Amino acid sequence: MPKYPQVKVKLVGEDGNAFAILGRVTKALRKGGVSREEVDAFLHEAMSGDYDHLLWTVMDWVDVDEPDDEDENTPTWEE
């Protein structure tokens, strides 16, 4: 369970650039009432490693929307 499960951030289908992700998560944390000190702690942790570390940190801190198996936007593979 993430540290702030009430804060939801969509990653799938959005810009995957690290700075774009940081911006979306930071904005969501602030809108969710998270203190400036906690937001700064998130940023420090998220930027302390590589791209995979950033994604894992995001998932540790907020609720990340994941596509449903039946989501109409999920690509289907047809031959």
C-alpha positions as CSV (number, residue, x, y, z in Angstrom):
1,M,0.0,0.0,0.0
2,P,1.3,3.4,-0.9
3,K,2.2,6.0,1.7
4,Y,-0.6,8.3,0.4
5,P,-3.3,6.0,-1.0
6,Q,-5.8,8.8,-1.3
7,V,-3.5,10.5,-3.9
8,K,-4.1,9.0,-7.3
9,V,-1.9,9.6,-10.3
10,K,-2.4,8.2,-13.8
11,L,0.8,7.1,-15.5
12,V,-0.4,4.8,-18.2
13,G,-1.1,6.6,-21.4
14,E,0.6,9.8,-20.2
15,D,4.0,11.4,-20.9
16,G,6.6,9.0,-19.6
17,N,9.3,11.6,-19.3
18,A,10.8,11.6,-15.8
19,F,10.3,15.3,-15.3
20,A,6.6,15.0,-16.5
21,I,6.1,12.2,-14.0
22,L,7.7,14.2,-11.2
23,G,5.5,17.2,-12.0
24,R,2.2,15.1,-12.1
25,V,3.0,13.4,-8.8
26,T,4.1,16.6,-7.1
27,K,1.0,18.4,-8.2
28,A,-1.2,15.5,-7.0
29,L,0.5,15.4,-3.6
30,R,0.0,19.1,-3.1
31,K,-3.7,18.8,-4.2
32,G,-4.0,15.9,-1.7
33,G,-2.9,18.2,1.2
34,V,0.6,16.7,1.6
35,S,3.0,19.0,3.4
36,R,5.8,20.9,1.6
37,E,8.3,18.9,3.6
38,E,6.8,15.6,2.5
39,V,6.7,16.7,-1.1
40,D,10.4,17.7,-0.9
41,A,11.2,14.3,0.7
42,F,9.4,12.6,-2.2
43,L,11.3,14.6,-4.8
44,H,14.6,13.9,-3.0
45,E,13.9,10.1,-2.9
46,A,12.5,9.9,-6.4
47,M,15.5,11.7,-7.9
48,S,18.1,9.7,-6.0
49,G,18.4,6.9,-8.5
50,D,17.6,5.9,-12.1
51,Y,14.3,5.9,-14.0
52,D,13.2,2.6,-12.5
53,H,13.9,3.9,-9.0
54,L,11.7,6.9,-9.9
55,L,8.8,4.7,-10.9
56,W,9.2,2.5,-7.8
57,T,9.3,5.6,-5.6
58,V,6.1,6.9,-7.2
59,M,4.3,3.6,-6.6
60,D,5.6,3.6,-3.0
61,W,4.1,7.1,-2.4
62,V,0.9,7.3,-4.4
63,D,-1.9,5.2,-5.9
64,V,-0.9,4.6,-9.5
65,D,-3.8,3.9,-11.9
66,E,-3.2,0.7,-13.8
67,P,-5.1,-0.4,-16.8
68,D,-7.9,-2.9,-16.3
69,D,-7.8,-6.1,-18.3
70,E,-11.1,-5.0,-19.9
71,D,-10.1,-1.4,-20.6
72,E,-11.1,-0.4,-24.1
73,N,-7.8,1.5,-24.5
74,T,-5.8,-1.6,-23.9
75,P,-4.3,-2.7,-27.2
76,T,-5.5,-6.1,-28.5
77,W,-3.3,-8.3,-30.7
78,E,-5.1,-9.7,-33.7
79,E,-3.6,-11.7,-36.5
